[in-house]
Amino acid sequence: MTPLPGEKELPNVLPRTTATQVPLRTLQRSMDARHLIMIALGGVIGSGLFLSSGYTISQAGPLGAIIAYLIGAFVVWLVMACLGELAVAYPVSGAFHIYAVRSIGPATGFTTAWLYWLCWVVALGSEFTASGILMQRWFPGVPVWVWCLIFAAVLFGLNAISARVFGEAEFWFSLVKVIAIVALIVLGGAAIFGITPLSAEHPGAVLLGNFTTPDGLFPHGVSGVLITSLAVFYAFSGSELIGVAAGETKDPAKNIPKALRSTVLRLVVLFVGSIAVIAAILPYDQAGVTSSPFVDVFEYVGVPFAADIMNFVIITALLSAGNSGLFSCARMLFSLAEEGHAPRGLTRLTRRGVPIVALAVSIVVGLVSLLTSVIAADTVYLVLVSIAGFAVVAVWMSIVASQFFHRRRLLQEGGRVEDLAYRTPFYPALPILAFVLLFISVVAIAFDPNQVAALYFGIPFVGACYLWFWLRHGRKRHAGGSPVEPDAVTTGAGE
């Protein structure tokens, strides 16, 4: 790995095997900026927007929901600004824990990696189950578990061929979702002003009438907006997948910053735009009560077969998120195995550079997670889901902290900021602000009965990861009893 200007060349925290043992095959840099953008959008845009956005509006009120999504988009921009500098500096696959290893310490990197892997593995089971349930609209006689296996096989196949095939599939999966959202914004936006050429009833203009409620602009007060903001943070999770795919991206210094900027802009337009249209057309206390708010708006503007169209779109959204999640899981396991934190067999690659063993393990564990949702929903599955929810914000906090210590170390060692291919703006204020906002969101979870389980299980899981690392490796930075020179691995922040 090429050091940054002013940075010493660092050996891996856990030394590689000898040259004769290193696999000749490597991950392939085959994805363009458009693939990265759609991978990020694929991970973010899911059932939360298509199904749960009505609940968000009912809790925060029409204006409050828009404010909550704007706050969420701002936090995403802060995290992406930090991610950009790190992803360009360390363009390696499954890079989140590498950022933390090199900037904070190996135990933090270890914990970050396992948190993120568990987050997406649990999500896989949920995506398969939800997709199977939706398929019963058209095929009521086929059991849900059959669809789960079919979808798991499809996603495994797309990921197993090559990174470019995965990226291409994700591009088209995500494009379906984006087209649906753009259609909602365009047709719904026109309907706000009374323009509904597809409708036989031609309802009049609603303008901003639905933004005022009997209880004012914020029917549940400012607290409703704040609680919704926490949920919105989770809704934007997946945007960080650009960092996971950095190691398989052509020309990272050019394509990663381009993808980050485009992703944030698209998220703001798509999320805030669709929420604004839904809030304007549907009364806040009726939005998404009996069906998807997207279905309600499409039926309002006169789109034929609206329910069937959205059923297809939502299934596509779920499979898209699962596709991105499986990619992330495999790369994170591969990266962990390379560093000696997982079995070495997980580093095995196909001729096209796909970590096939890590991919197979991830899909199997995802299906096991699905099984626990049936046989142990109130115990094992509750624990897994709670940790997964906590993991999103914890990983974002790790990213912004890594950028802070990464830049600080660069400056301490005499490096020049001007030589960085991509620079996080407004340093150090930006990473500090991002960390504070994310920390506040974690603390606020304790006051939300629906989310507090994330702290009950998430914090002990983090503690267990640190304890496991220190018991196995001690506080020294080494592997297998082979110490690494302490001064060669100083990262600017002690573990």
C-alpha positions in Angstrom: 0.0 0.0 0.0 1.5 3.3 -1.1 2.0 5.7 1.9 0.5 9.2 1.9 2.8 12.1 1.5 4.7 12.6 4.7 3.5 9.1 6.0 5.9 6.3 6.8 5.4 3.0 5.0 3.5 0.9 7.4 3.5 -2.9 7.4 0.2 -4.6 8.0 -0.8 -4.8 11.6 -1.0 -8.5 11.2 2.0 -9.6 9.0 1.1 -11.4 5.7 2.3 -14.9 5.0 5.5 -15.4 3.1 5.6 -14.5 -0.6 5.3 -18.2 -1.6 2.0 -18.4 0.3 0.3 -15.3 -1.0 -2.4 -16.2 -3.6 -1.5 -15.1 -7.1 -5.1 -13.9 -7.8 -6.2 -10.5 -6.5 -9.5 -8.6 -6.4 -10.1 -6.9 -9.8 -10.5 -3.2 -10.3 -13.3 -3.4 -12.7 -16.0 -1.0 -11.5 -16.6 2.6 -12.7 -18.1 5.6 -10.9 -21.6 4.8 -12.2 -21.4 1.3 -10.5 -20.3 2.9 -7.2 -23.2 5.4 -7.3 -25.7 2.7 -7.9 -24.2 0.4 -5.3 -24.6 3.1 -2.7 -28.1 3.9 -3.9 -28.9 0.2 -3.9 -27.9 -0.1 -0.3 -29.8 3.0 0.8 -33.1 2.9 -1.2 -35.1 0.1 0.2 -38.4 -0.8 1.9 -37.7 2.0 4.4 -38.6 4.6 1.8 -41.2 2.7 -0.2 -43.1 1.3 2.8 -42.1 3.2 6.0 -42.0 6.8 4.8 -45.7 7.2 5.6 -45.0 6.3 9.2 -42.2 8.9 9.3 -44.6 11.6 8.1 -47.3 10.6 10.6 -44.8 10.8 13.5 -43.0 14.0 12.6 -45.7 15.7 10.5 -45.3 16.7 6.9 -42.8 19.6 7.5 -41.1 17.7 10.3 -40.5 14.7 8.1 -38.8 16.9 5.4 -36.7 18.5 8.1 -35.7 15.1 9.5 -34.6 13.9 6.1 -32.6 17.1 5.5 -30.8 16.5 8.8 -30.2 12.9 7.8 -28.8 14.0 4.4 -26.6 16.6 6.1 -25.1 13.9 8.4 -24.6 11.6 5.4 -22.7 14.4 3.6 -20.5 14.8 6.7 -19.7 11.1 6.8 -19.2 10.9 3.0 -16.8 13.8 3.2 -14.7 11.9 5.7 -15.0 8.6 3.8 -13.7 10.2 0.6 -10.3 11.1 2.0 -9.9 7.6 3.6 -11.2 5.7 0.6 -8.8 7.4 -1.8 -5.9 7.1 0.6 -6.6 3.4 1.3 -8.4 2.0 -1.8 -8.7 -1.6 -0.5 -11.7 -3.9 -0.5 -13.7 -4.0 2.8 -11.8 -0.9 3.8 -13.7 0.3 6.9 -11.7 -1.7 9.3 -8.5 -0.9 7.5 -9.2 2.8 8.1 -9.7 2.2 11.8 -6.7 -0.1 12.0 -4.3 2.4 10.5 -5.7 5.5 12.1 -7.0 4.4 15.5 -5.9 0.9 16.3 -6.3 -2.8 15.4 -8.9 -3.6 18.1 -11.2 -0.8 16.8 -10.7 -2.1 13.3 -11.5 -5.6 14.3 -14.7 -4.4 16.1 -15.8 -2.2 13.2 -15.4 -5.1 10.7 -17.5 -7.6 12.7 -20.2 -5.0 13.5 -20.6 -4.2 9.8 -20.5 -7.8 8.7 -23.2 -8.8 11.2 -25.3 -5.7 10.1 -25.5 -6.9 6.5 -25.8 -10.6 7.3 -28.9 -10.0 9.4 -30.2 -7.7 6.6 -29.9 -10.4 4.1 -32.3 -12.7 5.9 -34.8 -9.8 6.3 -34.6 -8.9 2.5 -35.2 -12.5 1.4 -38.2 -12.9 3.8 -39.8 -9.7 2.8 -39.3 -10.4 -1.0 -40.9 -13.9 -0.5 -43.9 -12.4 1.2 -44.4 -9.9 -1.5 -44.2 -12.6 -4.2 -47.2 -14.2 -2.7 -49.4 -11.5 -4.2 -48.8 -13.1 -7.6 -48.0 -16.7 -6.6 -50.0 -17.4 -3.4 -49.5 -21.1 -3.6 -45.7 -21.0 -3.4 -44.2 -21.0 0.2 -42.1 -18.0 1.3 -39.1 -20.2 2.0 -39.0 -21.3 -1.7 -38.7 -17.7 -2.8 -36.0 -17.1 -0.1 -33.9 -19.9 -1.6 -34.5 -18.8 -5.2 -33.5 -15.2 -4.4 -30.5 -16.3 -2.4 -29.3 -18.4 -5.3 -29.8 -15.5 -7.8 -27.8 -13.0 -5.7 -25.1 -15.6 -5.0 -24.7 -16.2 -8.7 -24.5 -12.5 -9.5 -21.8 -11.9 -6.9 -19.9 -15.1 -7.8 -19.3 -14.4 -11.5 -17.3 -11.2 -11.1 -17.3 -7.8 -9.4 -18.2 -6.1 -12.7 -21.3 -8.4 -13.2 -22.3 -7.6 -9.6 -21.9 -3.9 -10.3 -23.8 -4.1 -13.6 -26.7 -6.0 -11.9 -26.8 -3.5 -9.1 -26.8 -0.7 -11.6 -30.0 -2.0 -13.2 -31.6 -3.0 -9.9 -31.1 0.5 -8.6 -32.2 2.1 -11.8 -35.7 0.5 -11.4 -36.0 2.1 -8.0 -34.7 5.5 -9.1 -37.2 5.5 -12.0 -40.1 4.8 -9.6 -39.0 7.6 -7.3 -38.5 10.1 -10.2 -42.0 9.2 -11.5 -43.5 9.8 -8.1 -41.8 13.2 -7.9 -42.7 14.3 -11.4 -46.3 13.0 -11.5 -47.0 13.8 -7.8 -45.4 17.3 -8.2 -47.7 18.0 -11.0 -50.7 16.7 -9.1 -49.9 19.2 -6.2 -50.9 21.9 -8.7 -53.9 20.0 -10.0 -52.3 18.6 -13.1 -53.4 14.9 -13.3 -53.7 13.9 -17.0 -53.8 10.1 -16.1 -56.6 10.4 -13.6 -60.3 10.1 -14.5 -61.3 12.1 -11.4 -58.9 15.0 -11.9 -58.6 16.2 -8.2 -57.9 19.9 -7.7 -54.7 21.5 -6.6 -53.7 20.7 -3.0 -50.7 23.1 -2.9 -49.4 23.2 0.7 -52.7 22.6 2.4 -51.8 19.3 4.0 -48.7 20.8 5.7 -50.9 22.5 8.3 -52.4 20.0 10.7 -55.0 20.5 13.6 -52.0 20.3 16.0 -49.8 22.8 14.1 -46.8 22.2 11.9 -45.3 19.6 14.2 -48.2 17.5 15.5 -46.1 15.5 18.0 -43.8 18.4 18.8 -40.1 18.8 18.2 -39.4 15.5 19.9 -41.3 13.7 17.1 -38.9 15.3 14.6 -35.8 14.3 16.7 -37.0 10.7 17.1 -37.7 10.5 13.4 -34.2 11.9 12.7 -32.8 8.8 14.4 -34.7 6.5 12.2 -33.7 8.6 9.1 -30.0 8.0 10.0 -30.7 4.3 9.6 -32.6 4.9 6.5 -29.5 6.4 4.9 -27.3 3.5 5.8 -25.7 1.8 2.8 -24.2 5.0 1.4 -20.9 4.0 2.9 -20.8 0.9 0.6 -18.6 3.1 -1.7 -15.8 2.5 0.8 -16.3 -1.3 0.7 -16.0 -1.3 -3.1 -13.0 1.0 -3.2 -10.6 -1.9 -3.8 -12.4 -3.0 -6.9 -12.8 0.5 -8.5 -10.9 1.8 -11.5 -8.9 4.9 -10.9 -10.0 5.4 -7.2 -8.6 8.9 -6.9 -11.0 10.1 -9.7 -14.0 7.8 -9.4 -14.5 7.6 -5.6 -14.8 11.4 -5.0 -17.1 11.7 -8.1 -19.3 8.8 -6.8 -19.5 10.3 -3.3 -20.6 13.8 -4.5 -23.1 12.3 -6.9 -24.5 9.9 -4.4 -25.2 12.6 -1.7 -26.8 14.8 -4.3 -29.1 12.0 -5.6 -30.0 11.0 -2.1 -31.1 14.5 -1.2 -33.2 14.9 -4.4 -34.7 11.4 -4.3 -35.5 11.2 -0.6 -36.4 14.7 0.2 -38.3 15.2 -3.1 -40.4 12.0 -2.6 -41.2 12.8 1.0 -42.2 16.3 0.1 -44.6 15.1 -2.6 -46.1 12.4 -0.3 -46.6 14.9 2.5 -48.2 17.4 0.2 -50.7 15.0 -1.3 -51.6 12.6 1.5 -53.1 13.8 4.8 -50.4 13.2 7.4 -52.5 10.9 9.6 -53.4 8.7 6.6 -50.1 8.4 4.8 -49.1 4.8 4.4 -51.6 3.5 7.0 -53.0 0.6 4.9 -50.5 0.4 2.0 -47.3 1.9 0.6 -47.6 5.7 0.4 -46.1 5.3 -3.1 -49.1 3.2 -4.1 -51.4 5.8 -2.6 -49.8 8.6 -4.6 -49.7 6.6 -7.8 -53.4 5.8 -7.5 -54.2 9.4 -6.7 -52.5 10.6 -9.9 -54.2 7.8 -11.9 -51.4 5.4 -12.7 -52.9 2.1 -13.8 -52.0 -1.1 -11.9 -50.2 1.0 -9.3 -50.2 -1.7 -6.6 -48.7 -4.3 -8.9 -46.1 -1.8 -10.2 -45.0 -0.9 -6.7 -45.0 -4.6 -5.6 -42.4 -5.2 -8.4 -40.4 -2.1 -7.5 -40.3 -3.0 -3.8 -39.2 -6.5 -4.6 -36.5 -5.1 -6.8 -35.5 -2.7 -4.0 -35.2 -5.5 -1.5 -33.1 -7.6 -3.9 -30.9 -4.6 -4.7 -30.2 -4.0 -1.0 -29.5 -7.7 -0.5 -27.2 -7.7 -3.5 -25.2 -4.8 -2.1 -25.3 -6.4 1.4 -23.9 -9.7 0.2 -21.1 -8.0 -1.7 -20.2 -6.0 1.5 -20.3 -9.2 3.6 -18.0 -11.1 1.4 -15.4 -8.2 1.1 -15.4 -7.6 4.8 -14.8 -11.3 5.6 -12.1 -11.4 2.9 -10.4 -8.3 4.4 -10.6 -9.7 7.9 -9.0 -13.0 6.8 -6.2 -11.2 5.0 -5.4 -9.5 8.3 -5.5 -12.7 10.3 -8.8 -12.0 12.1 -10.7 -14.8 10.4 -9.8 -18.2 8.9 -7.2 -17.9 6.1 -9.4 -20.0 3.8 -11.7 -17.0 3.4 -9.1 -15.3 1.3 -9.5 -17.8 -1.6 -10.4 -16.1 -4.9 -11.8 -17.3 -8.2 -10.0 -16.6 -11.4 -12.0 -13.4 -11.8 -11.0 -12.2 -8.3 -14.2 -13.0 -6.4 -13.7 -14.1 -2.7 -15.9 -17.2 -3.2 -15.5 -18.8 0.2 -16.2 -15.5 2.0 -19.2 -15.1 -0.3 -20.5 -18.6 0.4 -20.1 -18.3 4.2 -22.0 -14.9 4.1 -25.0 -16.3 2.2 -25.2 -19.3 4.5 -25.1 -17.2 7.7 -27.7 -14.9 6.1 -30.0 -17.8 5.6 -29.3 -19.0 9.2 -30.3 -15.4 10.3 -33.6 -15.9 8.3 -34.2 -19.2 10.1 -33.7 -17.6 13.5 -36.4 -15.0 12.6 -38.8 -18.0 12.5 -37.8 -20.2 15.4 -36.3 -17.6 17.8 -37.7 -14.3 16.9 -37.9 -13.0 20.5 -34.4 -14.1 21.5 -31.6 -14.8 19.0 -33.1 -12.8 16.1 -34.0 -9.8 18.4 -30.3 -9.7 19.5 -29.0 -9.9 15.9 -31.4 -7.2 14.7 -30.6 -4.9 17.6 -26.8 -5.2 17.1 -27.3 -4.6 13.3 -29.2 -1.4 13.9 -26.6 -0.1 16.4 -23.8 -1.1 13.9 -24.8 1.5 11.3 -24.1 4.5 13.5 -21.2 2.9 15.2 -19.5 2.3 11.8 -20.1 5.9 10.7 -18.5 7.1 14.0 -15.5 4.9 13.3 -15.2 6.4 9.8 -15.2 10.0 11.0 -12.9 9.3 13.9 -10.5 7.5 11.5 -10.4 10.5 9.2 -9.7 12.9 12.2 -6.7 10.8 13.4 -5.5 10.1 9.9 -5.3 13.8 9.0 -3.8 14.7 12.4 -1.1 12.1 12.0 -0.3 13.3 8.5 0.2 16.9 9.8 2.2 15.7 12.8 4.6 13.9 10.5 5.2 16.9 8.2 2.9 15.9 5.4 1.2 18.4 3.2 -2.6 18.5 2.9 -2.3 19.9 -0.6 -0.8 16.6 -1.7 -3.9 14.5 -0.8 -5.8 13.4 -3.9 -9.0 14.1 -2.0 -9.3 16.3 1.1 -12.1 16.4 3.7 -13.2 20.1 3.8 -13.3 22.2 7.0 -11.0 19.9 9.0 -11.1 19.5 12.0 -14.6 21.0 12.5 -16.3 18.6 10.0 -15.3 15.3 11.5 -15.8 16.6 15.1 -19.3 17.8 14.2 -20.1 14.5 12.5 -19.0 12.5 15.5 -20.9 14.7 18.0 -24.2 14.4 16.0 -23.8 10.7 15.6 -23.0 10.3 19.3 -26.1 12.3 20.2 -28.2 10.0 18.1 -26.8 7.0 19.9 -27.6 8.6 23.3 -31.1 9.5 22.2 -31.8 5.9 21.3 -32.1 5.3 25.0 -35.2 7.4 25.2 -37.0 5.6 22.3 -38.6 2.4 23.5 -38.7 1.0 20.0 -34.9 1.3 19.5 -33.4 1.0 23.0 -32.7 -2.7 22.5 -30.0 -1.6 20.1 -28.0 -0.3 23.1 -28.8 -3.3 25.3 -27.2 -5.6 22.9 -25.0 -3.4 20.7 -22.8 -2.0 23.5 -22.0 -5.4 25.0 -21.2 -6.8 21.6 -18.7 -4.0 21.0 -17.2 -4.7 24.5 -17.0 -8.4 23.7 -15.1 -7.7 20.4 -12.5 -5.6 22.2 -12.1 -8.1 24.9 -11.7 -11.0 22.5 -9.1 -9.1 20.5 -7.1 -8.1 23.6 -7.3 -11.6 25.1 -6.0 -13.2 21.8 -3.5 -10.6 20.7 -2.8 -8.5 23.8 -2.4 -4.8 23.5 0.5 -5.3 21.1 0.0 -5.1 17.4 1.0 -8.5 16.3 -0.4 -11.8 15.0 0.5 -15.4 15.8 3.1 -14.3 18.3 5.2 -12.4 15.7 5.5 -8.9 17.1 5.7 -5.9 14.8 8.1 -3.1 15.6 6.1 -0.7 17.8 7.4 2.4 16.2 6.5 1.1 12.7 2.9 0.9 13.5 2.2 4.0 15.6 -1.1 5.4 14.1 -1.6 8.6 16.1 -4.2 7.2 18.5 -3.5 4.6 21.1 -5.8 1.6 21.4 
